[in-house]
Amino acid sequence: MQLEITEQDQSFAEGIYRMFKQKPGSQHIAGSFAISCLSAILRQNKPENILEFGAGIGTMTYAILDHEHQVKQVTVTEANDFCIEQLKKNLTKSHLQKLDLHSDDNSKHLISGDFDLVIFDGNVEAEDFRHLREGTVCMVEGFREKTRNAINQELQKSGLICNFKNYASDRKQYFAFGWKKTGLGFKRPKFKLVKHDKGCWIGQVEKL
Ligand SMILES: C[S@@+](CC[C@H](N)C(=O)[O-])C[C@H]1O[C@@H](n2cnc3c(N)ncnc32)[C@H](O)[C@@H]1O
């Protein structure tokens, strides 16, 4: 599958990223580029049922539920109590009506059915891959090579494969320059390394 990320996807993503960056516990939220990829998937593939592993404080969940493409339901898993509390605060009443939250690892076995889009942004185990079928779009946020390999090991048992493609922003690693005040009131130059976005990995499950 080939994703076309538009300016509309980028500005939608930037707005959500900026809003969530201000919220408590925002250290591990999905980056703006990953959210723009998610927006492109929603626009192009129009998934109805979505499963997200590792909802955190809800950045990606919010993006799905607030997108102009209206999904039927979003099933999410989150094990951290602080994140669950923030997730509920960060979503609107109408968002919450479409949310099926599995708040601890013990209730994951209750998730049933196949999904059109599965997002991997937290801890997963082999049994979580039972929700994948031919045609499911998989989105793996960040590098997570182990998760991608585990997905394909499990899929191969059923004669399936997911050919992941890396999508990364073209922003390269660079040094940002600024000034820092010393204790004596002098200014000294300050360099900060701005790292290259790790991007995300996206593919669609198909026959081997
Ligand atoms: C990469 S984060 C998930 C981010 C989420 N998908 C989002 O875009 O907001 C993966 C996991 O880290 C944990 N986590 C994230 N933020 C945390 C926080 N502020 N405090 C404790 N755990 C956190 C949660 O268990 C979460 O499932």
The ligand as an SDF file (V2000), in Angstrom:
LIG
                    3D

 27 29  0  0  0  0  0  0  0  0999 V2000
    4.3500    5.3450   23.2940 C   0  0  0  0  0  0  0  0  0  0  0  0
    3.2430    5.3130   24.6450 S   0  0  0  0  0  0  0  0  0  0  0  0
    1.6710    5.4240   23.8390 C   0  0  0  0  0  0  0  0  0  0  0  0
    1.3740    6.7890   23.3040 C   0  0  0  0  0  0  0  0  0  0  0  0
   -0.0220    6.9530   22.7590 C   0  0  0  0  0  0  0  0  0  0  0  0
   -0.3200    6.0520   21.6550 N   0  0  0  0  0  0  0  0  0  0  0  0
   -0.2590    8.3680   22.3120 C   0  0  0  0  0  0  0  0  0  0  0  0
   -0.0770    8.6480   21.1170 O   0  0  0  0  0  0  0  0  0  0  0  0
   -0.6020    9.2050   23.1670 O   0  0  0  0  0  0  0  0  0  0  0  0
    3.3460    3.6290   25.1100 C   0  0  0  0  0  0  0  0  0  0  0  0
    3.0220    3.2800   26.5510 C   0  0  0  0  0  0  0  0  0  0  0  0
    3.8060    4.0240   27.4400 O   0  0  0  0  0  0  0  0  0  0  0  0
    3.1190    4.1960   28.6880 C   0  0  0  0  0  0  0  0  0  0  0  0
    3.0870    5.6270   29.0020 N   0  0  0  0  0  0  0  0  0  0  0  0
    2.9140    6.6340   28.1190 C   0  0  0  0  0  0  0  0  0  0  0  0
    2.9200    7.8250   28.7280 N   0  0  0  0  0  0  0  0  0  0  0  0
    3.1190    7.5750   30.0440 C   0  0  0  0  0  0  0  0  0  0  0  0
    3.2130    8.3980   31.1970 C   0  0  0  0  0  0  0  0  0  0  0  0
    3.1390    9.7270   31.1050 N   0  0  0  0  0  0  0  0  0  0  0  0
    3.3950    7.8040   32.3810 N   0  0  0  0  0  0  0  0  0  0  0  0
    3.4920    6.4610   32.4750 C   0  0  0  0  0  0  0  0  0  0  0  0
    3.4000    5.6250   31.4190 N   0  0  0  0  0  0  0  0  0  0  0  0
    3.2180    6.1700   30.2130 C   0  0  0  0  0  0  0  0  0  0  0  0
    1.7180    3.6770   28.5250 C   0  0  0  0  0  0  0  0  0  0  0  0
    1.5320    2.4430   29.1920 O   0  0  0  0  0  0  0  0  0  0  0  0
    1.6150    3.5260   26.9960 C   0  0  0  0  0  0  0  0  0  0  0  0
    0.7740    2.4840   26.6150 O   0  0  0  0  0  0  0  0  0  0  0  0
  1  2  1  0
  2  3  1  0
  2 10  1  0
  3  4  1  0
  4  5  1  0
  5  6  1  0
  5  7  1  0
  7  8  2  0
  7  9  1  0
 10 11  1  0
 11 12  1  0
 11 26  1  0
 12 13  1  0
 13 14  1  0
 13 24  1  0
 14 15  1  0
 14 23  1  0
 15 16  2  0
 16 17  1  0
 17 18  1  0
 17 23  2  0
 18 19  1  0
 18 20  2  0
 20 21  1  0
 21 22  2  0
 22 23  1  0
 24 25  1  0
 24 26  1  0
 26 27  1  0
M  CHG  2   2   1   9  -1
M  END
$$$$
